[in-house]
Amino acid sequence: MDTVHSKDGTPIAYDRTGRGPALVCVGGALNDRGSAAPLAGLLASRRTVVAYDRRGRGDSGDTAPYAVDREIEDLAAVIDAAGGGQAAVYGMSSGAVLALRAAAHGLPITRLALYEPPFTPDEPDRVRRTRDHAAELNRRLEQGRPGDALELFMTGVGMPAELLAQMRHAPMWPALEALAPTLAYDSAVMDDAAGGVLPAATAAAVTVPVLVLAGGASPAWMRDAARRLAALLPAGAHRVLDGQTHDVAPGVLAPALEDFLGT
């Protein structure tokens, strides 16, 4: 583990694996830097893979008040630490949206790969539910109820009630609960308070080559979000990984990333 300090002084922990051109991995909700380890191992023979703990997670610090711009600065610091002053970036889920916003902000990203950015369908009922979910999530966290916030999130992504009840008594639950406050950060990245719909202006501002990936077995709305984003990007491409869900297999993802990133 290494550490770099963000612009506001927050320490950001990261792991570096392999050698070659740099690829920075940006995790989604409830991910820490360890979540990217299997993918990093598959890519390490051809590139340096840098995975980091987003602020508030793992070994990274956290400085109040939170703002999405601070997370963009965190990513800028990690890219700089990766070496060479620029890097390709891979983002997963809400981490893909953070990476997209960072590229639009002008970070030195050479190529951008995004897996299933979970933008809300632009339908009144879905937008309303997303806003309500964001308000309730923040309410539970402000009341000091991280476990209940975690339960709300997992219910929202489709976890069955019986499985969730089992998880609350599982050994992994305390570690997940420790990450629960950062669910508010992912919600802010997604702009859920405003409905979480695809930001067309942000997409239009990203001029580097972008590959937007989706799993062929993922819900239709998620596959549609990936397709719509790719169409809005000036240099966007879209690819579906057959048989994959939101929990994409590293062994399937790695070759797709290699095809896109090249040498």
N, C-alpha and C positions, 0 to 999 in steps of 0.2 A: 504494500500500500504506500502511495505517495500522497502528498497534500499540496494544494495550490490555494492561494487566497484570492477570493473574488474582489471586485472593486470596492465593496463596502466592508471588506475585512473578514468576511465569513470564510472559514476554512472548508474546502471542498476536497473530499477524499476520492482517490481514483486508483484503479489498477491498470497496469500496462502489460499486454501480452503479445508476444510475437515480434516480428521485425518486418520493415517495409513501409510503404505509404500509410499514413495514419487514418484510422476510422474511429470516430467517437460514437459511442452508443448512448442513447438517451432513453431511459426507462420510463414506463408508464406508471399508472397508479399501483401502489403497494410493491413496486419494484425497487430493489437497491442494486448496487453494482454487481453483486453476486448473481443476479438474475441473468446477466449477459455472459456469464462464464462459459456455458456450453457452446454458444455461438462463437465466442472469442477463440476457444480451442480449435474450432474447425477452420477458422480464418487465419490463424497465427502463422502459418507457413508462408504466407504471401504478403501480410500487412501487419502493422502495429495496431492492435485493437485496444482502445482506451474506454473503460467503463467507469462511471463515477456515481457516487451517491449524491443525488439531488439534495438541495438543502433541506434540513430537517430529517434526513434519513441516515441510517447506518452511522458511519464515522464522520460525516459532515456536520458542520455547525448550522445554526439558524439564527438569523438576526431579524428582529421585528422592527417595523411592520413589514409584512410580506407584500411583494409586488411582482408581477410577471416580469417586469424589466430587470429585477434583481436576478431572476433565474436565467435570463438571457445573458446577463453579465457573468454568471457562473459558467455557462457554456463557453463564453468567450475566453475565460481564464483557462478552462480545460483544453480548448483547442490550442491555445498558446503553449500550454505545458506539453501537449502532444508532440510539439516540435515542428519546425518548418514554417510556422506562422499561418498555416492553413490546414484544413483536413476535410475529408469526406465525413458525412454524418449519417447515422442510421437512427431513426426514432420509432418507438413502438407505442401504439395507442395514443394516449394523451401526451406521451413523450414525443410522438410524431408531430403533434400540433405545436408543442414548444419548439421543436426544431424548425418547423415551418415559419413560425413567428420570428425566430432568430435569423433565419435566412433573409426574410423580408426586411429585417432590421439592418442588414448589411454585414453580418458576421462573415469572416473569410472561410466560407464553406464551398468546396470545389464541386461536390456532387452530394445529392440528398436522396436518401431512400426512406420511405415512410410506409409502415405497416398499419393498415386499418385505423386511420385517424377517425375517432368515433363522433363525427359531427351529427347533430340532431337533424332528422328530416325536416324540411321547411314546411311543416304542416301545423296549423294553429294548436291542435290538441297536444301534439308532441312537444312543441315549444313551451306550452303552458306547463306540462308535466316536468320538463327539464328545469324550468324556473322554480317550480315548487320544490323539486328535489334539492336544488342548490340551497334554497332558503332553509329547508329542514335540516340538511346536512350541517350547515353552519350553526344553526340553533343548537343542535345536539353537542357540537364541539364546544361552543361557547358556554354551555351548561356543564362542561366537564364530563361528558358521556362518550368517550371515544369508542367504547365497545358498541354502543347503540348507533353511533355514526357509521362504524364499520358494517354493522348489520344492515343498515339502510343502503349502503353502497352495494353490498353483495346481493341483496334482494333486487336492487335495481338492475344488476347485470344478469339476473336470471337464476341465481342459485336457489334451489328448492329449499323450503322451510325446514324439512327434516334433516337435510345435509348441513344447513346452517346451524341448527341446534346441536348437532354433533361437533361441529367445528369449534363452538364456543367452549367446549370442554377438552379440546385437543391441545397437545403440547405446543403447537404452532401459534395458538391464539394470542398469547402475550406479545410475541414478536410482531404480529399483524396489528395488534392494538397500539403498539408503540409507533407504527407508521400512520395510524388513522388521522392524526392532525394534518398530515400532508395531503389528505383527500381534498381538503379545502383549496390547496394550492393547485391541484389538478383541475378542480372545478373552475378556478380563476383562469387557468390557461385555456380551458375550453370556452370561457365566457358563458358559462351555464346560466348565470344570473340574467343574461340577455337572451337566453334560449339555446345557446350552443350551436347555432347554425354555421354553415361553411362561410368563412369570411372572404368574399370574392376579391376585395381590394388587396388583402394580404397575399392571396395566391398570385394575383397579377403582378405583385412587386418582386416575386422570386424568379430571377432570370437564369439561375444555374440549372443544369440538367437535374430532373427529379423523376424518380421511379416511385409510383404509388402502388403498393401491393395489397392484395386482399386474398382471403382464403375462400376457396370454392365451396366449402361447407359452412361458411359463416352466414349469419342472417342477411337477408336480401338488402335491408336498409344499410348495413355496414358495407356491403359490396358496392351498393349504389353511391355511397359517400365517397369511396375511393375513386370510382369512375368519374364522378362529377368534379372532384378536386383535380384529377389529372387533366381533364378537359380545360380547366381554367388556367392551368400553369403555362406560361409561355414556352417552356421546354419540358413539358410533362409527358410521361409515358405511364401506361397502366398495364399491370400483369396480375393474373389470377393464378394462385397456387392450388392446383387441384387437390381436393380432399382435406384441405387445411381449415382450421377454425381460428378464432382469435388467439388461441394458445398454439401458435405456429411451432412446428417441429424444427429445431435448429438445423437438422440434416437436410431439410427441404429448403429452408430459408437461405442457408449459406451459399449454395450454388447460384441462386438467383441474384444475391448480392454480388458475387464474384463476376457474373455476367455483366452486370450493370457498371460496377466500379472499374473493371478492366485492370490494367497494370499501373 
